[in-house]
Amino acid sequence: MLGTLSTETLEAIFDALPVDLTFVDETDTVRYYSRGDGRIFRRTPAVIGMKVQQCHPQKSIHKVEQVLTELKADRSNVAEFWIDLKGRKIYIRYFAVRDKTGRYLGTLEVTQDITDLQQISGEKRLLDME
């Protein structure tokens, strides 16, 4: 163990990140989502306990199944996608979450608006902050 954090502190950390987090367990059940104010894809408490397939449009369920199958089977540890949504570039990554023995625990979905990041050039160093 590298340290200890209360559940309240851990949730506050996740909510402060500039990404949306959703965790789906090994049975494809939604167990957690971050509550940041700027979530790209809104979540409500009703999704907790739902199968992740029920949270996606019918036309994309086969792709969700494909991603989960690849991650569960350890054929991949990450799946990446990006879409254009309301004039913004949205980067969506799915990460396999495994315990120390490699057993699949679930999938972490990380969604981020990278529109502004794509405009970065040059450098801005810590010492340049004012």
VEXMIKE-367800 format. One record per residue (C-alpha): residue number from 0; x negated, y negated, z negated; residue in one letter. Coordinates in steps of 0.5 Angstrom, whole numbers, plus 2048, in hexadecimal, padded with zeros to 3 digits. Layout:
N
<NUM <X Y Z> A>
...
This chain:
130
<0 <800 800 800> M>
<1 <7FD 7F9 802> L>
<2 <802 7F5 7FD> G>
<3 <809 7F5 7FA> T>
<4 <80E 7F0 7FD> L>
<5 <816 7F0 7FA> S>
<6 <81B 7F1 7FF> T>
<7 <81D 7EA 7FF> E>
<8 <816 7E8 801> T>
<9 <816 7ED 806> L>
<10 <81C 7EB 809> E>
<11 <81A 7E3 809> A>
<12 <814 7E5 80C> I>
<13 <818 7E9 812> F>
<14 <81D 7E3 812> D>
<15 <817 7DE 813> A>
<16 <814 7E1 819> L>
<17 <815 7DE 820> P>
<18 <818 7E5 822> V>
<19 <81E 7E9 821> D>
<20 <81D 7F0 81E> L>
<21 <822 7F5 81E> T>
<22 <820 7FC 81B> F>
<23 <824 803 81E> V>
<24 <822 809 81A> D>
<25 <821 810 81C> E>
<26 <828 811 81D> T>
<27 <829 80B 822> D>
<28 <82D 808 81C> T>
<29 <82C 800 81B> V>
<30 <829 7FF 814> R>
<31 <826 7F8 814> Y>
<32 <826 7F1 818> Y>
<33 <823 7EB 816> S>
<34 <827 7E5 815> R>
<35 <823 7DF 818> G>
<36 <828 7D9 81A> D>
<37 <825 7D9 821> G>
<38 <827 7E1 823> R>
<39 <827 7E2 82A> I>
<40 <82C 7E8 82A> F>
<41 <831 7E6 824> R>
<42 <832 7EC 81F> R>
<43 <837 7ED 81A> T>
<44 <837 7F1 813> P>
<45 <83C 7F6 817> A>
<46 <836 7F8 81B> V>
<47 <833 7FB 815> I>
<48 <835 803 815> G>
<49 <837 803 81D> M>
<50 <833 807 822> K>
<51 <82F 802 826> V>
<52 <832 805 82C> Q>
<53 <839 801 82A> Q>
<54 <835 7FB 82A> C>
<55 <833 7FB 831> H>
<56 <837 7FA 837> P>
<57 <83A 800 83B> Q>
<58 <835 7FF 841> K>
<59 <82F 7FF 83D> S>
<60 <830 805 838> I>
<61 <82C 80A 83D> H>
<62 <826 805 83C> K>
<63 <827 805 835> V>
<64 <827 80C 834> E>
<65 <821 80D 839> Q>
<66 <81D 808 835> V>
<67 <81F 80C 82E> L>
<68 <81D 812 831> T>
<69 <816 810 833> E>
<70 <815 80D 82D> L>
<71 <818 813 829> K>
<72 <814 818 82D> A>
<73 <80D 814 82C> D>
<74 <80C 813 833> R>
<75 <80C 80C 832> S>
<76 <80B 807 82C> N>
<77 <80E 801 82F> V>
<78 <813 7FF 835> A>
<79 <813 7F8 837> E>
<80 <818 7F4 83B> F>
<81 <819 7ED 83D> W>
<82 <81F 7E9 83F> I>
<83 <822 7E2 841> D>
<84 <827 7E0 83D> L>
<85 <82A 7D9 83D> K>
<86 <824 7D6 840> G>
<87 <81F 7D9 83B> R>
<88 <81B 7DF 83C> K>
<89 <81C 7E4 837> I>
<90 <817 7EA 835> Y>
<91 <81A 7F0 832> I>
<92 <815 7F6 82F> R>
<93 <817 7FC 82C> Y>
<94 <812 7FF 827> F>
<95 <812 806 824> A>
<96 <811 806 81D> V>
<97 <80E 80C 81A> R>
<98 <80B 80F 813> D>
<99 <804 810 812> K>
<100 <805 817 814> T>
<101 <808 815 81B> G>
<102 <80F 817 819> R>
<103 <814 812 81D> Y>
<104 <818 80E 818> L>
<105 <81B 809 81D> G>
<106 <81B 804 822> T>
<107 <819 7FC 821> L>
<108 <81C 7F7 826> E>
<109 <818 7F1 826> V>
<110 <81C 7EB 82B> T>
<111 <818 7E5 82C> Q>
<112 <81A 7DF 830> D>
<113 <813 7DE 834> I>
<114 <815 7D8 838> T>
<115 <811 7D3 834> D>
<116 <80B 7D8 833> L>
<117 <80A 7D8 83B> Q>
<118 <808 7D1 83B> Q>
<119 <802 7D1 837> I>
<120 <7FC 7D0 83A> S>
<121 <7F5 7CE 837> G>
<122 <7F4 7CE 830> E>
<123 <7F6 7CB 829> K>
<124 <7F2 7CD 823> R>
<125 <7F4 7CD 81C> L>
<126 <7EF 7C7 81B> L>
<127 <7F3 7C3 820> D>
<128 <7F9 7C3 81C> M>
<129 <7FB 7BC 819> E>
